[in-house]
Amino acid sequence: MAHVPDEADFKKGSIGVKVVIVGLLLALIGGVLLFVGIKREGEKLTMDQIVAEQKRIYMLPKDQAAAAWRKYAADPKEYELQQEALLQLAWLKDPQAVPLAIQAIESDDHRLRGVAAQVLAHFGTPAADAAKPALLKAMQEANPTSGDEPQIAWALIALREQSALDRVLKVYRVGHLGKVQRLGGGPAFDPEILAKMASVDVWAQKVGDESPSVRQLVATILSKDASPKFTDTLIKLVQDKDIEVAREAAPGLGRIGDEKARRPLLDALAKADKDSRQKFLDALRDGIGGPGLVLALQSIDRSEPSREFNQTKIIFEKLKALADPRSADLLVQYIETKPAIHWKTEAAMRLAEVGDPRAVPYLAERMRLDTQKIYGTSDLDELKALARDDNERVIGSRMLADLAVLHPDKRPVFLEQAEEAVMEWITGMPQPHANGLRFLAAAESKKSLAKMRDWAFPAARLPREGQQPPFPTEWAVAQSALRYLGWMKDADSWPKFEKQ
């Protein structure tokens, strides 16, 4: 007898069919979703998605973040993320940044090439030397309109690829290297780095370049080297029609210092107009220091007294502001040429300002001269103005005192050189100047002790309470004299100190 399925058998079969049908439906839906997902992977992310992805990676630990950035750095489909990934890997100093940047520099996208070049420049030599072939190829394909040319040129400079020098200078001539950016933003261009791209001898061969910018760079490089073998080249540069080129060559000739180098430099200074002369002087000051400025005294235009005075004054003001001890020997040489007394005094003051004891006899000489007699009858207004006060001797005596403090071992010599001169000055005045007393005290002058006591303990009566001005001159002098008599530790004056 045939088996008739019961209700339980029927239900079991029904469930199986339903399971199969549901399975088929799920498989179909999964295939559709897979297709949609694959399609989305081929599409570019929206800007919001890019920002969200960057934020996500920023929050990851360093090693996980590096792995995520490497993935995007190798993905040309997401340009914004690829750029950011290269930059972030460079900041992380990830060793994979260089090969990934080399891969990116070979891209057809000039924007991406610029970022890749920026990263390679950041790593520099020797870390990124493997990128040189790719950068040279990219440089051949770049042009001023592509936007990546300056950054690629800068990467080649950073890697010191000398074979690219001429191509790089093409970018430099038009001023585009000023546009290059360092990693993280801000100007990257540094002429010192460009100078290292080739040897000094190679740069010297560019002396006749059509571009003033290149000639200026050559002048800067040769001036820094200051080798006598480049004297002729620097002479050509100091005579350049472009003043910016000429002034960069000036320090080099000044450093070489022989007559062959010095004469063209002084000729260029003498022929320069007022503005150009200032630039030359600043170049000598910044390039050589005080010796360069003293050297420039030989270029003074003496054809007209007022011009001579003003040009000399400018140099001595720059020497004062610089206070360079290296100028001392040349200042002594200048003084020995017997310049006008005002400039002889200025040179002596510049010596004193750098603590050089050789200033003392020259300052003492000025202490003996009456200001009114040497300046009051001058035909030059600038000199006549100096007769309105006695500042040269006031300042000179203070400097003598400073030198006596700085060089205690030389006090006997200083007294021999300047004691009588200072005494003549202060005793020839209605009242002695405190700076003169200070020098005598600092130099431990025994000859001045009697006068110092007289000034410190005047015979005049003290002013009465409520007495109207003027304050008695004797007691005005006593204030300084007491101070400096105390400096001298005069034992015989001690009872009088106690009494006062």
C-alpha positions as CSV (number, residue, x, y, z in Angstrom):
1,M,0.0,0.0,0.0
2,A,1.4,3.4,-1.0
3,H,2.6,5.8,1.6
4,V,0.5,8.9,2.0
5,P,2.5,11.8,3.4
6,D,1.1,13.1,6.7
7,E,0.9,16.7,7.7
8,A,4.4,16.5,9.4
9,D,6.0,15.3,6.2
10,F,4.3,18.0,4.1
11,K,5.5,20.8,6.5
12,K,9.1,19.5,6.3
13,G,9.1,19.7,2.6
14,S,7.6,23.2,2.6
15,I,10.3,24.6,4.8
16,G,13.1,23.2,2.6
17,V,11.6,24.9,-0.5
18,K,11.3,28.2,1.3
19,V,14.9,28.0,2.4
20,V,16.1,27.4,-1.1
21,I,14.0,30.3,-2.4
22,V,15.3,32.7,0.4
23,G,18.8,31.6,-0.3
24,L,18.5,32.4,-4.0
25,L,17.0,35.8,-3.2
26,L,19.9,36.6,-0.8
27,A,22.5,35.6,-3.3
28,L,20.8,37.8,-5.9
29,I,20.7,40.8,-3.5
30,G,24.4,40.1,-2.5
31,G,25.4,40.1,-6.1
32,V,23.6,43.4,-6.7
33,L,25.3,45.0,-3.6
34,L,28.7,43.6,-4.7
35,F,28.2,45.2,-8.2
36,V,27.1,48.5,-6.6
37,G,30.1,48.4,-4.2
38,I,32.6,47.7,-7.0
39,K,31.1,50.6,-9.0
40,R,31.5,52.9,-6.0
41,E,35.1,51.9,-5.6
42,G,35.7,53.1,-9.1
43,E,34.2,56.5,-8.4
44,K,36.1,59.4,-6.8
45,L,35.3,60.3,-3.2
46,T,33.4,63.5,-2.5
47,M,35.2,66.4,-0.7
48,D,33.3,65.6,2.5
49,Q,34.4,62.0,2.3
50,I,38.0,63.1,1.7
51,V,37.9,65.3,4.7
52,A,36.4,62.6,6.8
53,E,39.0,60.1,5.7
54,Q,41.8,62.5,6.5
55,K,40.4,63.0,10.0
56,R,40.1,59.3,10.5
57,I,43.8,58.7,9.5
58,Y,45.0,61.7,11.7
59,M,43.5,59.9,14.7
60,L,45.3,56.6,14.1
61,P,48.6,55.6,15.8
62,K,51.7,56.6,13.9
63,D,52.4,53.2,12.4
64,Q,48.8,52.7,11.3
65,A,48.6,56.2,9.9
66,A,51.7,55.6,7.9
67,A,50.3,52.4,6.4
68,A,47.1,54.2,5.5
69,W,49.0,57.1,3.9
70,R,51.1,54.7,1.9
71,K,48.0,53.2,0.4
72,Y,46.7,56.6,-0.8
73,A,50.2,57.8,-1.9
74,A,50.2,55.0,-4.4
75,D,46.6,55.6,-5.5
76,P,46.4,58.0,-8.5
77,K,42.6,57.9,-8.5
78,E,42.3,60.1,-5.4
79,Y,44.5,63.1,-6.3
80,E,43.7,65.1,-3.1
81,L,44.4,62.2,-0.8
82,Q,47.5,61.2,-2.8
83,Q,49.0,64.7,-2.4
84,E,48.2,64.8,1.4
85,A,49.5,61.3,1.8
86,L,52.9,62.2,0.2
87,L,53.2,65.3,2.5
88,Q,52.2,63.4,5.6
89,L,54.7,60.6,4.9
90,A,57.4,63.2,4.5
91,W,56.5,64.7,7.8
92,L,56.6,61.3,9.4
93,K,60.0,60.7,7.8
94,D,58.7,57.5,6.4
95,P,61.4,55.8,4.2
96,Q,58.6,54.8,1.7
97,A,58.0,58.5,1.0
98,V,60.9,58.7,-1.4
99,P,60.0,55.8,-3.7
100,L,56.3,56.8,-3.6
101,A,57.3,60.4,-4.5
102,I,59.5,59.1,-7.4
103,Q,56.4,57.2,-8.6
104,A,54.3,60.3,-8.3
105,I,56.9,62.5,-10.2
106,E,56.4,60.2,-13.1
107,S,52.7,61.0,-13.2
108,D,51.1,62.9,-16.0
109,D,49.5,65.3,-13.5
110,H,51.7,68.4,-13.1
111,R,50.1,69.3,-9.8
112,L,51.1,66.0,-8.4
113,R,54.6,66.3,-9.8
114,G,55.0,69.6,-7.9
115,V,54.0,68.1,-4.6
116,A,56.3,65.1,-5.2
117,A,59.2,67.4,-6.0
118,Q,58.5,69.3,-2.8
119,V,58.7,66.0,-0.8
120,L,62.0,65.0,-2.5
121,A,63.5,68.4,-1.9
122,H,62.5,68.0,1.8
123,F,64.5,64.7,2.0
124,G,67.4,66.2,0.1
125,T,70.7,64.5,-0.6
126,P,71.6,61.7,-0.1
127,A,68.3,60.4,1.1
128,A,66.5,61.2,-2.2
129,D,69.4,60.8,-4.6
130,A,67.6,57.9,-6.3
131,A,65.0,60.4,-7.6
132,K,67.5,62.3,-9.8
133,P,66.7,60.5,-13.1
134,A,63.0,60.9,-12.6
135,L,63.4,64.6,-11.7
136,L,65.7,65.2,-14.7
137,K,63.1,63.7,-17.0
138,A,60.3,65.7,-15.4
139,M,62.3,68.9,-15.7
140,Q,62.6,68.3,-19.5
141,E,58.9,68.0,-19.7
142,A,58.1,71.0,-17.5
143,N,57.6,74.5,-18.7
144,P,56.6,77.9,-17.2
145,T,52.9,77.2,-17.8
146,S,52.9,73.7,-16.2
147,G,53.2,75.1,-12.7
148,D,55.6,72.4,-11.5
149,E,58.8,73.7,-13.1
150,P,60.1,75.8,-10.1
151,Q,59.4,73.0,-7.6
152,I,61.2,70.4,-9.7
153,A,64.1,72.8,-10.3
154,W,64.3,73.3,-6.5
155,A,64.4,69.6,-5.9
156,L,67.3,69.2,-8.3
157,I,69.0,72.1,-6.5
158,A,68.4,70.4,-3.1
159,L,69.9,67.2,-4.5
160,R,72.9,69.2,-6.0
161,E,72.4,67.7,-9.4
162,Q,75.1,69.7,-11.3
163,S,74.0,68.4,-14.7
164,A,70.8,70.3,-14.3
165,L,72.5,73.7,-13.5
166,D,71.9,75.3,-16.9
167,R,68.2,74.3,-16.9
168,V,67.8,75.4,-13.3
169,L,69.4,78.8,-14.1
170,K,66.8,79.2,-16.8
171,V,64.1,79.2,-14.1
172,Y,66.2,81.4,-11.8
173,R,66.7,84.0,-14.5
174,V,63.0,84.7,-14.8
175,G,62.6,84.8,-11.0
176,H,60.4,81.8,-10.7
177,L,62.5,80.1,-8.0
178,G,61.2,82.7,-5.6
179,K,57.9,80.8,-5.8
180,V,59.1,77.5,-4.4
181,Q,57.5,76.4,-1.2
182,R,59.0,74.3,1.6
183,L,57.1,71.4,3.2
184,G,54.4,72.9,5.3
185,G,54.4,76.3,3.5
186,G,56.6,79.3,3.3
187,P,59.4,80.2,0.9
188,A,62.0,77.6,0.4
189,F,64.5,79.3,-1.9
190,D,67.9,79.9,-0.4
191,P,70.7,81.2,-2.7
192,E,73.3,79.5,-0.4
193,I,71.8,76.1,-1.3
194,L,71.8,77.1,-5.0
195,A,75.5,78.0,-4.7
196,K,76.3,74.5,-3.5
197,M,74.9,73.0,-6.7
198,A,78.3,73.6,-8.4
199,S,81.9,74.3,-7.6
200,V,83.2,77.9,-7.3
201,D,85.2,77.4,-10.5
202,V,82.0,76.5,-12.4
203,W,80.2,79.6,-11.0
204,A,83.1,81.8,-12.1
205,Q,82.5,80.7,-15.7
206,K,79.0,82.4,-15.4
207,V,80.6,85.9,-14.9
208,G,79.3,87.0,-18.4
209,D,75.8,85.7,-18.0
210,E,73.1,87.9,-19.6
211,S,71.0,87.9,-16.3
212,P,72.0,90.4,-13.6
213,S,70.5,87.9,-11.1
214,V,73.0,85.2,-12.1
215,R,75.9,87.7,-12.1
216,Q,74.9,88.9,-8.7
217,L,74.8,85.3,-7.4
218,V,78.3,84.7,-9.0
219,A,79.6,87.8,-7.3
220,T,78.2,86.7,-3.9
221,I,79.8,83.2,-4.3
222,L,83.2,84.5,-5.4
223,S,83.2,87.2,-2.6
224,K,82.6,84.6,0.0
225,D,85.5,82.5,-1.4
226,A,87.7,85.6,-1.9
227,S,90.5,83.6,-3.6
228,P,93.2,85.7,-5.3
229,K,92.7,83.6,-8.4
230,F,89.3,85.2,-8.9
231,T,90.6,88.8,-8.6
232,D,90.1,89.6,-12.3
233,T,86.6,88.1,-12.2
234,L,85.7,90.1,-9.2
235,I,87.1,93.3,-10.8
236,K,84.9,92.7,-13.8
237,L,81.9,92.2,-11.5
238,V,82.6,95.3,-9.3
239,Q,82.6,97.3,-12.6
240,D,79.3,95.8,-13.6
241,K,76.6,98.3,-14.8
242,D,74.1,96.8,-12.4
243,I,74.9,98.2,-8.9
244,E,73.4,95.2,-7.2
245,V,76.0,93.0,-8.9
246,A,78.8,95.5,-8.2
247,R,78.2,95.8,-4.5
248,E,78.2,92.0,-4.0
249,A,81.6,91.9,-5.6
250,A,83.0,94.6,-3.3
251,P,83.5,92.5,-0.1
252,G,85.4,89.9,-2.1
253,L,87.9,92.5,-3.4
254,G,88.1,93.9,0.1
255,R,89.0,90.5,1.6
256,I,91.7,89.8,-1.0
257,G,93.1,93.1,0.0
258,D,96.1,93.5,-2.3
259,E,96.7,96.6,-4.4
260,K,95.4,95.0,-7.5
261,A,92.1,94.1,-5.8
262,R,91.8,97.4,-3.8
263,R,92.2,99.9,-6.5
264,P,89.2,98.9,-8.7
265,L,87.1,98.7,-5.5
266,L,88.0,102.2,-4.4
267,D,87.5,103.5,-7.9
268,A,84.0,102.0,-8.0
269,L,83.2,103.5,-4.6
270,A,84.5,106.9,-5.7
271,K,82.4,106.9,-8.8
272,A,79.2,105.7,-7.1
273,D,76.3,108.1,-6.6
274,K,75.0,108.7,-3.1
275,D,72.5,105.8,-3.0
276,S,74.9,103.4,-4.6
277,R,77.7,104.4,-2.3
278,Q,75.5,103.6,0.7
279,K,74.9,100.1,-0.8
280,F,78.7,99.6,-1.3
281,L,79.4,100.6,2.3
282,D,76.7,98.3,3.6
283,A,78.1,95.5,1.5
284,L,81.7,96.1,2.8
285,R,80.3,96.3,6.4
286,D,78.3,93.1,6.1
287,G,80.9,91.3,4.1
288,I,84.2,92.3,5.8
289,G,83.2,94.3,8.9
290,G,85.2,97.2,10.3
291,P,88.2,96.7,8.1
292,G,86.1,97.1,5.0
293,L,84.7,100.4,6.3
294,V,88.2,101.8,7.2
295,L,89.3,100.7,3.7
296,A,86.5,102.8,2.2
297,L,88.0,106.0,3.8
298,Q,90.5,105.9,0.9
299,S,87.6,106.4,-1.5
300,I,86.4,109.8,-0.1
301,D,85.6,112.4,-2.6
302,R,87.8,115.4,-1.6
303,S,86.7,117.7,-4.5
304,E,84.3,119.6,-2.3
305,P,84.8,120.1,1.5
306,S,81.2,119.6,2.5
307,R,80.9,116.3,0.5
308,E,84.2,115.1,2.0
309,F,83.0,115.8,5.5
310,N,79.6,114.1,5.0
311,Q,81.1,111.0,3.3
312,T,83.7,110.6,6.1
313,K,81.1,111.2,8.8
314,I,78.9,108.4,7.4
315,I,81.8,105.9,7.5
316,F,82.8,106.8,11.1
317,E,79.1,106.5,12.2
318,K,79.0,103.0,10.7
319,L,82.2,102.1,12.4
320,K,80.8,103.3,15.7
321,A,77.6,101.3,15.3
322,L,79.6,98.2,14.4
323,A,82.4,98.5,17.0
324,D,84.5,95.8,15.3
325,P,87.8,95.1,17.1
326,R,89.2,93.8,13.7
327,S,89.3,97.4,12.5
328,A,91.8,98.5,15.1
329,D,95.1,98.0,13.2
330,L,93.7,99.8,10.1
331,L,92.4,102.7,12.3
332,V,95.9,103.2,13.7
333,Q,97.3,103.1,10.1
334,Y,94.7,105.7,9.2
335,I,95.6,108.0,12.1
336,E,99.3,107.8,11.2
337,T,98.4,109.3,7.8
338,K,97.8,112.5,9.7
339,P,94.1,113.2,8.8
340,A,92.3,116.4,9.9
341,I,92.2,116.6,13.7
342,H,88.4,116.0,13.9
343,W,88.8,112.7,12.0
344,K,91.9,111.8,13.9
345,T,89.9,112.2,17.1
346,E,87.0,110.2,15.6
347,A,89.4,107.3,14.7
348,A,90.8,107.4,18.2
349,M,87.3,107.2,19.7
350,R,86.6,104.2,17.5
351,L,89.7,102.6,18.9
352,A,88.7,103.3,22.5
353,E,85.2,102.0,21.9
354,V,86.7,98.5,21.1
355,G,88.9,98.8,24.2
356,D,92.2,99.3,22.3
357,P,94.8,101.1,24.6
358,R,96.5,102.6,21.5
359,A,93.8,105.2,21.6
360,V,95.2,106.9,24.7
361,P,98.0,109.1,23.2
362,Y,95.7,110.3,20.4
363,L,92.9,111.2,22.8
364,A,95.5,112.9,25.0
365,E,96.6,115.0,22.0
366,R,93.0,116.2,21.5
367,M,92.7,117.1,25.2
368,R,95.4,119.7,24.8
369,L,93.7,121.5,21.9
370,D,91.3,124.4,22.5
371,T,88.0,123.5,20.7
372,Q,87.2,127.1,19.8
373,K,90.6,127.7,18.3
374,I,90.6,124.7,16.0
375,Y,86.9,124.8,14.9
376,G,85.6,128.3,15.6
377,T,87.2,130.0,12.5
378,S,86.6,127.1,10.1
379,D,85.0,128.0,6.7
380,L,83.0,124.7,6.9
381,D,79.7,125.0,8.7
382,E,79.9,121.4,9.8
383,L,83.2,122.0,11.6
384,K,82.2,125.4,12.9
385,A,79.2,123.7,14.6
386,L,81.7,121.6,16.7
387,A,82.9,124.8,18.4
388,R,79.6,125.3,20.1
389,D,80.5,122.7,22.8
390,D,83.5,120.8,24.1
391,N,82.0,117.4,23.5
392,E,85.1,115.9,21.9
393,R,87.1,116.4,25.1
394,V,84.2,115.5,27.3
395,I,83.7,112.2,25.5
396,G,87.5,111.7,25.1
397,S,88.1,112.0,28.8
398,R,85.4,109.5,29.6
399,M,87.0,107.0,27.2
400,L,90.4,107.6,28.8
401,A,88.8,106.7,32.1
402,D,87.1,103.6,30.6
403,L,90.5,102.4,29.2
404,A,92.2,102.9,32.6
405,V,89.5,100.7,34.2
406,L,89.8,98.1,31.4
407,H,93.6,97.9,31.5
408,P,94.8,98.3,35.1
409,D,98.2,96.9,34.1
410,K,98.7,99.9,31.7
411,R,97.8,102.7,34.2
412,P,101.4,103.9,34.5
413,V,101.7,104.2,30.8
414,F,98.4,105.9,30.5
415,L,99.5,108.5,33.2
416,E,102.7,109.1,31.2
417,Q,100.7,109.6,28.0
418,A,97.6,111.5,29.2
419,E,97.9,112.8,32.9
420,E,99.3,116.2,32.1
421,A,96.9,116.7,29.2
422,V,93.9,116.0,31.3
423,M,95.1,118.1,34.2
424,E,95.7,121.0,31.8
425,W,92.2,120.7,30.5
426,I,90.3,120.5,33.8
427,T,92.4,123.2,35.5
428,G,91.9,125.5,32.6
429,M,88.1,125.4,33.0
430,P,85.9,127.4,35.5
431,Q,85.2,124.1,37.1
432,P,86.8,120.7,36.4
433,H,84.7,118.2,34.4
434,A,83.8,115.0,36.2
435,N,85.1,112.8,33.4
436,G,88.6,114.3,33.8
437,L,88.4,113.6,37.5
438,R,87.3,110.1,36.8
439,F,90.3,109.4,34.5
440,L,92.8,110.7,37.1
441,A,91.2,108.5,39.8
442,A,91.0,105.4,37.6
443,A,94.6,105.8,36.5
444,E,95.7,106.4,40.2
445,S,97.3,109.8,39.5
446,K,99.4,110.9,42.5
447,K,100.1,114.3,40.9
448,S,96.5,115.2,41.0
449,L,95.9,114.3,44.7
450,A,96.5,117.7,46.1
451,K,94.1,119.3,43.6
452,M,91.6,116.5,44.1
453,R,91.6,117.2,47.9
454,D,91.1,120.9,47.3
455,W,88.1,120.3,45.1
456,A,86.7,117.7,47.5
457,F,87.0,119.8,50.6
458,P,86.4,123.4,49.5
459,A,87.0,126.4,51.9
460,A,83.8,128.0,50.9
461,R,80.9,127.9,53.3
462,L,78.0,125.6,52.7
463,P,74.9,127.3,51.4
464,R,72.5,128.4,54.1
465,E,69.1,126.6,54.4
466,G,66.7,128.1,52.0
467,Q,69.4,130.1,50.2
468,Q,68.4,130.9,46.6
469,P,70.3,129.5,43.6
470,P,72.8,129.4,42.1
471,F,74.3,126.5,44.1
472,P,77.9,127.4,45.0
473,T,80.3,126.2,42.3
474,E,82.8,124.9,44.8
475,W,80.3,122.5,46.3
476,A,79.0,121.4,42.9
477,V,82.6,120.3,42.1
478,A,83.0,118.8,45.5
479,Q,80.3,116.2,44.8
480,S,82.4,114.6,42.0
481,A,85.7,115.2,43.7
482,L,84.6,113.4,46.8
483,R,83.5,110.4,44.8
484,Y,86.7,110.1,42.9
485,L,88.9,110.8,45.9
486,G,87.1,107.9,47.5
487,W,88.1,105.8,44.4
488,M,91.7,106.7,45.0
489,K,91.5,105.4,48.7
490,D,93.5,108.4,49.9
491,A,94.3,107.6,53.6
492,D,95.1,111.2,54.4
493,S,91.6,112.3,53.5
494,W,89.9,109.7,55.8
495,P,89.5,112.1,58.8
496,K,87.9,114.7,56.6
497,F,85.5,112.1,55.2
498,E,84.5,111.2,58.7
499,K,84.1,114.9,59.6
500,Q,81.9,115.5,56.6
